[in-house]
Amino acid sequence: MNKLTITCREFRLLQRNTLRGFAEIRIAELRLNIDGIAIHEKNGKQWAQLPARPQLRDGELVRGDDGKLQYMPLMSFETRAVSDAFSAAVIAAVRELAPHAFEEVRA
């Protein structure tokens, strides 16, 4: 598989639980921009999550047993290896554009 050039065009900081913010990335060779990629961190590990939408049932938002909204992926990769490689490339691109992305915000 050929490597793709992934750059981060914008990063919007929003720290909540594992969420660190949202990124807009560009995949140059595909001339594709993807906005709304959630950037997460937990126990020193970072990962990128493709955009998702809230689940609906009978026109109502679906919540889990914990009361949190349930989300449905809009797109996915065929294998875990490809997903992990994409996530690592997105995290590297976010770090390049926004080195502060993984710093704790103090209130």
N, C-alpha and C positions, 0 to 999 in steps of 0.2 A: 504494500500500500504506500502510495506517495504521501509524504508529509505535507500538511496544509499550513499556510501562514495564518496564524490566529493573532489578532491584535484586539486590545480593549479600547473602544472608542470613548466610553464614558463609564464611570462608576459612581453610584449613588449610595452613600453610607446610610444604613438603617440597622442598628444593632438591636436584636431581640432574640433571646435564647441562643441558638446556634447561628442564626442569620447575621451576616455582617453587612449585607447590602445587595444591590442589584447591578449587574453589568450589562452593557451593550457591547457585543463583540462583532468583529468582522472576520470572515473567512475569505481572504483575498482571491484565491483561485476559483472560488464558486461565485464571487461577487455577491456574497450573502451577508446581511447584517441580521443578528439575532438580539433582540432586546428582552429584558426581563429574566436574564439568567441569574438565579439566586446563588449567592456566594455564602458558604457556611464554614464554620470552624468549631471543632470540639476536641478537647484534649490535645491541642497542638496540631491537629490534622485538619486540612482545608479541602473542600470539594466544591464543585460547581454542579448546579442542578438545572436542567433545561426547564423552560417555562411550562407552567401547568395552569389549569383552570379549576375553580371550585366545582365539586360534584353537586349535581342537582337531582332531586327525586321528587316527582310530582310538583315541580316548580319551586321547591324549597331547598335551601342549602343543607347539605348532609354534614352532620357532625359525628365525630367518633365518641366512644365512651368517655373520653376525657374532656369532651365539649369543644375540642378544636375542629376547625373546618377540615374536611377531607378534600384532597386535590386529585385531579386526574391528569396524567401527562398528555401533552399535546404532540410530542414526538419522542422517539426513543432510538437507541442504537441496537444493532443486531446482537452484539456480544458485550460482555462485561469489560473485556480488554479494550475495546474501542471506546467504550464509555469512560473508562479510567484514563485513557490517553487524552481524550478530549478534555476531561476535567482538569488534568494536570496542565495542559496547554492553556486553558482559560485562567487557571490560578496564576500561572507564570505571567500571563498578559496583564492581569489585574495588578499584580505586584509591580510590574514595570510602570504602569500608568499611575497607580495609587498606592505607593508604599505604605501609607497610613491605614490601609483597609483592614489590617488585622491587629491594630492597636486598640486597646480598650478605651472607650469613651467614658470619661468620668462626668457624672452629673453635678 
